């Protein structure tokens, strides 16, 4: 297939950028030709090019290419694609419920299939935008489990704790820092506001417990780390087999339980760490969020969109 993907920005190490990179590379490795249209190129665009994936800010440049399907992120780009190609089958994916860019296109652009990364996003599309539930699929965030893997075993006790976040608020950092100080554990913060890192797998593998949200949870789980969901939206607690399914309904965002941690509660949460969490988390991601498996699901969805055409 010739697959056109869109993502508004590819200049920062955030969720939709890394999601675009992960799936584009997985599809390329399956033998598909992948092109990515973006309004803001940058480091992620450069890395995509090293993988043999074409990236451009100009759709006109590709006007003569016969694309089979377009996999759209972000509504302004979906509208631009439709102006360029009137009959190209379109799949539109929303990554979240809060950013304006994640809303569906503001006018009818002939989307064959809508998708959301979680039940929470699906419900937004159905309830707030009156999209027929039968036209919405859940397509989970995916991780390259060959890149994100356990290089270093985690310790019996969580001596090295990191917060991996682009949005960690000062009061969140203060709560975790004081809890770790009380327990005698080392803590540091990694993210856009402090230390932007592309090779996050190397940072994750230097930790025992990762405090993060969204894709950060899946990347840390794939690396065999214990994971605590906590960030600007609140907390969902330590990831365990009994709560995986509940928390991922809100895409590991902290919005499932919205725990408002203080220092005492955070210390108690950290004490609940166990070494077995690392192995359990890795196995879960391999089965349910593996990019190689999810890419096959995307190809099936593309085929269905091609059958539907432009509504």
PyMOL commands that set and color helices and strands:
alter all, ss='L'
color gray80, all
select helices_A, chain A and resi 15-29+43-50+59-62+75-84+100-102+119-129+133-135+170-183+200-204+215-222+244-248+263-271+276-288+291-308
alter helices_A, ss='H'
color red, helices_A
select strands_A, chain A and resi 2-6+33-37+54-56+69-73+90-94+113-116+136-138+160-164+186-190+209-212+226-231+234-238
alter strands_A, ss='S'
color yellow, strands_A
deselect
rebuild
show_as cartoon
